[in-house]
Amino acid sequence: MYEYTPYKGDGELNIQGEKSILKDGENMKKEKIMCNKCGKELMMKNGILHEDGLFVTKEWGYFSGKDLQIHQFCLCESCYDEFTESFFIPVESQEKKAAMD
């Protein structure tokens, strides 16, 4: 398991002490991003992510066993596929016509 510095809600996410920026779809700028499940390092070139993954930040609310905790993780595409294939109700998928849609 990778150690996370808590997300402060200010648009900056610290993973393993490395700062990245997650603002409105901007590129994530950091040294290394790894899949939490398999440990694969996602491909980065010049600080720009060249391989996509699933990036989750969940702020737990009241009435959960994790009240007021913030959990963050990343899954590479292979681990995402393996994870979603186990769902009872399949993931809804749509095709976009252009990247900016």
HUNORSUL-V820098 format. One record per backbone hydrogen bond with DSSP energy under -0.5 kcal/mol. CO is the residue of the C=O (numbers start at 1). NH is the residue of the N-H. E is the energy in kcal/mol with one decimal. If there is no record, write none. Layout:
CO;NH;E, CO;NH;E
//
This chain:
3;16;-1.8, 5;14;-0.5, 11;22;-2.0, 12;8;-0.7, 13;15;-0.6, 13;20;-1.9, 14;5;-1.6, 15;18;-2.4, 18;15;-2.1, 20;13;-1.6, 22;24;-0.6, 23;26;-2.3, 27;29;-0.6, 28;30;-0.7, 33;42;-3.0, 35;39;-1.4, 40;35;-2.8, 40;42;-0.5, 43;50;-3.2, 45;48;-1.8, 48;45;-2.4, 52;77;-0.6, 53;55;-0.6, 54;56;-0.5, 54;75;-2.2, 56;73;-2.0, 57;59;-0.5, 58;60;-0.8, 58;71;-2.7, 60;68;-1.3, 61;64;-0.7, 64;67;-0.8, 66;69;-2.5, 69;60;-2.9, 71;58;-3.2, 73;56;-2.8, 74;36;-3.1, 75;54;-2.8, 76;80;-2.4, 77;81;-2.5, 78;82;-2.3, 79;83;-2.5, 80;84;-2.9, 81;85;-2.0, 82;86;-0.6, 83;86;-1.1, 84;87;-1.5, 88;90;-0.6, 98;101;-1.5
//
